[in-house]
């Protein structure tokens, strides 16, 4: 087999392995509402792989950075580790949520409403 064919074969195997690894990972649709003094200032959403930090960042005067890590604890319990950095301040929290049910956490003037569902459900 020529070098070109070996290289193509190696690339094809790598792509297949990567596709298998991704398809076996659990993913979650996470929507959030960022609050300051009870008023929403951002509503980001993301598809998050279990155990892999996801970052949603917006630059500018009202910018923010939201970091999320999702871990399934049980069929009806999902743990979310979250950090919000904004001009209004920073909060870091861990909360256990039920799928598709909004959970609200407020710390001082900052708050976060999280809704998590399994992707495809």
Phi and psi restraints in degrees (value plus and minus 20) as a CYANA .aco file:
   2 UNK   PHI     -90.3   -50.3
   2 UNK   PSI     144.8   184.8
   3 UNK   PHI     -80.4   -40.4
   3 UNK   PSI     -61.0   -21.0
   4 UNK   PHI     -80.9   -40.9
   4 UNK   PSI     -65.4   -25.4
   5 UNK   PHI     -86.1   -46.1
   5 UNK   PSI     -58.8   -18.8
   6 UNK   PHI     -82.7   -42.7
   6 UNK   PSI     -61.4   -21.4
   7 UNK   PHI     -84.3   -44.3
   7 UNK   PSI     -64.1   -24.1
   8 UNK   PHI     -81.9   -41.9
   8 UNK   PSI     -61.9   -21.9
   9 UNK   PHI     -82.1   -42.1
   9 UNK   PSI     -63.6   -23.6
  10 UNK   PHI     -83.0   -43.0
  10 UNK   PSI     -63.1   -23.1
  11 UNK   PHI     -83.9   -43.9
  11 UNK   PSI     -63.8   -23.8
  12 UNK   PHI     -80.8   -40.8
  12 UNK   PSI     -63.1   -23.1
  13 UNK   PHI     -84.2   -44.2
  13 UNK   PSI     -60.5   -20.5
  14 UNK   PHI     -83.1   -43.1
  14 UNK   PSI     -63.8   -23.8
  15 UNK   PHI     -84.8   -44.8
  15 UNK   PSI     -61.9   -21.9
  16 UNK   PHI     -82.5   -42.5
  16 UNK   PSI     -63.7   -23.7
  17 UNK   PHI     -83.8   -43.8
  17 UNK   PSI     -62.2   -22.2
  18 UNK   PHI     -85.0   -45.0
  18 UNK   PSI     -61.1   -21.1
  19 UNK   PHI     -83.3   -43.3
  19 UNK   PSI     -61.4   -21.4
  20 UNK   PHI     -83.1   -43.1
  20 UNK   PSI     -63.8   -23.8
  21 UNK   PHI     -83.1   -43.1
  21 UNK   PSI     -62.5   -22.5
  22 UNK   PHI     -88.6   -48.6
  22 UNK   PSI     -61.9   -21.9
  23 UNK   PHI     -87.3   -47.3
  23 UNK   PSI     -44.6    -4.6
  24 UNK   PHI    -102.6   -62.6
  24 UNK   PSI     -32.5     7.5
  25 UNK   PHI     -99.9   -59.9
  25 UNK   PSI     122.2   162.2
  26 UNK   PHI     -99.9   -59.9
  26 UNK   PSI     118.0   158.0
  27 UNK   PHI    -145.7  -105.7
  27 UNK   PSI     135.4   175.4
  28 UNK   PHI    -154.1  -114.1
  28 UNK   PSI     121.1   161.1
  29 UNK   PHI    -111.4   -71.4
  29 UNK   PSI      99.1   139.1
  30 UNK   PHI    -138.0   -98.0
  30 UNK   PSI     106.3   146.3
  31 UNK   PHI    -136.7   -96.7
  31 UNK   PSI     124.7   164.7
  32 UNK   PHI    -156.4  -116.4
  32 UNK   PSI     133.6   173.6
  33 UNK   PHI    -147.1  -107.1
  33 UNK   PSI     101.9   141.9
  34 UNK   PHI    -113.1   -73.1
  34 UNK   PSI     111.7   151.7
  35 UNK   PHI    -140.0  -100.0
  35 UNK   PSI     123.8   163.8
  36 UNK   PHI    -150.6  -110.6
  36 UNK   PSI      99.4   139.4
  37 UNK   PHI      31.9    71.9
  37 UNK   PSI      18.5    58.5
  38 UNK   PHI      65.8   105.8
  38 UNK   PSI     -28.5    11.5
  39 UNK   PHI    -121.5   -81.5
  39 UNK   PSI     115.3   155.3
  40 UNK   PHI     -90.2   -50.2
  40 UNK   PSI     114.0   154.0
  41 UNK   PHI    -142.0  -102.0
  41 UNK   PSI     -25.3    14.7
  42 UNK   PHI    -183.3  -143.3
  42 UNK   PSI     132.4   172.4
  43 UNK   PHI    -157.7  -117.7
  43 UNK   PSI      48.4    88.4
  44 UNK   PHI     -98.2   -58.2
  44 UNK   PSI     141.1   181.1
  45 UNK   PHI    -163.4  -123.4
  45 UNK   PSI     138.3   178.3
  46 UNK   PHI    -178.0  -138.0
  46 UNK   PSI     134.8   174.8
  47 UNK   PHI    -118.6   -78.6
  47 UNK   PSI     103.3   143.3
  48 UNK   PHI    -139.9   -99.9
  48 UNK   PSI     110.1   150.1
  49 UNK   PHI     -99.4   -59.4
  49 UNK   PSI     120.2   160.2
  50 UNK   PHI     -77.2   -37.2
  50 UNK   PSI     109.5   149.5
  51 UNK   PHI      57.9    97.9
  51 UNK   PSI     -21.7    18.3
  52 UNK   PHI    -130.9   -90.9
  52 UNK   PSI      99.5   139.5
  53 UNK   PHI     -79.3   -39.3
  53 UNK   PSI     116.4   156.4
  54 UNK   PHI    -137.1   -97.1
  54 UNK   PSI     118.4   158.4
  55 UNK   PHI    -143.4  -103.4
  55 UNK   PSI     110.2   150.2
  56 UNK   PHI    -137.2   -97.2
  56 UNK   PSI      98.4   138.4
  57 UNK   PHI    -151.5  -111.5
  57 UNK   PSI     113.5   153.5
  58 UNK   PHI    -146.1  -106.1
  58 UNK   PSI     110.5   150.5
  59 UNK   PHI    -116.5   -76.5
  59 UNK   PSI     140.6   180.6
  60 UNK   PHI     101.3   141.3
  60 UNK   PSI    -195.6  -155.6
  61 UNK   PHI     -78.8   -38.8
  61 UNK   PSI     -61.9   -21.9
  62 UNK   PHI    -122.0   -82.0
  62 UNK   PSI       4.7    44.7
  63 UNK   PHI     -86.3   -46.3
  63 UNK   PSI     147.0   187.0
  64 UNK   PHI    -178.3  -138.3
  64 UNK   PSI     147.9   187.9
  65 UNK   PHI    -155.4  -115.4
  65 UNK   PSI     101.8   141.8
  66 UNK   PHI    -136.5   -96.5
  66 UNK   PSI     102.9   142.9
  67 UNK   PHI    -133.9   -93.9
  67 UNK   PSI     111.4   151.4
  68 UNK   PHI    -152.0  -112.0
  68 UNK   PSI     117.8   157.8
  69 UNK   PHI    -150.9  -110.9
  69 UNK   PSI     109.3   149.3
  70 UNK   PHI    -135.2   -95.2
  70 UNK   PSI     115.0   155.0
  71 UNK   PHI    -157.6  -117.6
  71 UNK   PSI     106.5   146.5
  72 UNK   PHI     -98.1   -58.1
  72 UNK   PSI     108.0   148.0
  73 UNK   PHI    -116.1   -76.1
  73 UNK   PSI     -66.4   -26.4
  74 UNK   PHI    -170.9  -130.9
  74 UNK   PSI     156.0   196.0
  75 UNK   PHI     -75.7   -35.7
  75 UNK   PSI     -54.6   -14.6
  76 UNK   PHI    -133.5   -93.5
  76 UNK   PSI      -2.2    37.8
  77 UNK   PHI    -157.9  -117.9
  77 UNK   PSI     106.0   146.0
  78 UNK   PHI    -147.6  -107.6
  78 UNK   PSI     106.6   146.6
  79 UNK   PHI    -110.6   -70.6
  79 UNK   PSI     114.4   154.4
  80 UNK   PHI    -144.4  -104.4
  80 UNK   PSI     103.0   143.0
  81 UNK   PHI    -118.6   -78.6
  81 UNK   PSI     106.5   146.5
  82 UNK   PHI    -156.8  -116.8
  82 UNK   PSI     125.5   165.5
  83 UNK   PHI    -153.6  -113.6
  83 UNK   PSI     110.7   150.7
  84 UNK   PHI    -136.2   -96.2
  84 UNK   PSI     104.1   144.1
  85 UNK   PHI    -136.1   -96.1
  85 UNK   PSI     106.4   146.4
  86 UNK   PHI    -171.1  -131.1
  86 UNK   PSI     151.2   191.2
  87 UNK   PHI     -81.7   -41.7
  87 UNK   PSI     -38.7     1.3
  88 UNK   PHI    -105.4   -65.4
  88 UNK   PSI     -31.3     8.7
  89 UNK   PHI     116.3   156.3
  89 UNK   PSI    -190.1  -150.1
  90 UNK   PHI    -152.5  -112.5
  90 UNK   PSI     118.0   158.0
  91 UNK   PHI    -153.4  -113.4
  91 UNK   PSI     125.7   165.7
  92 UNK   PHI    -149.1  -109.1
  92 UNK   PSI     112.7   152.7
  93 UNK   PHI    -171.5  -131.5
  93 UNK   PSI     140.9   180.9
  94 UNK   PHI    -148.1  -108.1
  94 UNK   PSI     109.6   149.6
  95 UNK   PHI    -158.8  -118.8
  95 UNK   PSI     124.6   164.6
  96 UNK   PHI    -122.4   -82.4
  96 UNK   PSI     105.6   145.6
  97 UNK   PHI    -139.5   -99.5
  97 UNK   PSI     141.6   181.6
  98 UNK   PHI    -118.4   -78.4
  98 UNK   PSI     121.7   161.7
  99 UNK   PHI     -74.4   -34.4
  99 UNK   PSI     115.1   155.1
 100 UNK   PHI      48.2    88.2
 100 UNK   PSI     -13.1    26.9
 101 UNK   PHI    -132.8   -92.8
 101 UNK   PSI     100.1   140.1
 102 UNK   PHI     -81.1   -41.1
 102 UNK   PSI     119.9   159.9
 103 UNK   PHI    -143.7  -103.7
 103 UNK   PSI     112.6   152.6
 104 UNK   PHI    -134.4   -94.4
 104 UNK   PSI     112.0   152.0
 105 UNK   PHI    -148.3  -108.3
 105 UNK   PSI     110.9   150.9
 106 UNK   PHI    -145.0  -105.0
 106 UNK   PSI     110.6   150.6
 107 UNK   PHI    -150.4  -110.4
 107 UNK   PSI      90.1   130.1
 108 UNK   PHI      43.2    83.2
 108 UNK   PSI    -149.6  -109.6
 109 UNK   PHI    -104.6   -64.6
 109 UNK   PSI     -32.1     7.9
 110 UNK   PHI    -119.9   -79.9
 110 UNK   PSI     126.6   166.6
 111 UNK   PHI    -163.9  -123.9
 111 UNK   PSI     143.6   183.6
 112 UNK   PHI    -166.0  -126.0
 112 UNK   PSI     107.8   147.8
 113 UNK   PHI    -129.5   -89.5
 113 UNK   PSI     103.3   143.3
 114 UNK   PHI    -138.3   -98.3
 114 UNK   PSI     116.2   156.2
 115 UNK   PHI    -149.1  -109.1
 115 UNK   PSI     106.3   146.3
 116 UNK   PHI    -144.0  -104.0
 116 UNK   PSI     115.7   155.7
 117 UNK   PHI    -159.3  -119.3
 117 UNK   PSI     131.3   171.3
 118 UNK   PHI     -87.8   -47.8
 118 UNK   PSI     115.2   155.2
 119 UNK   PHI     -79.8   -39.8
 119 UNK   PSI     117.0   157.0
 120 UNK   PHI      63.1   103.1
 120 UNK   PSI     -18.9    21.1
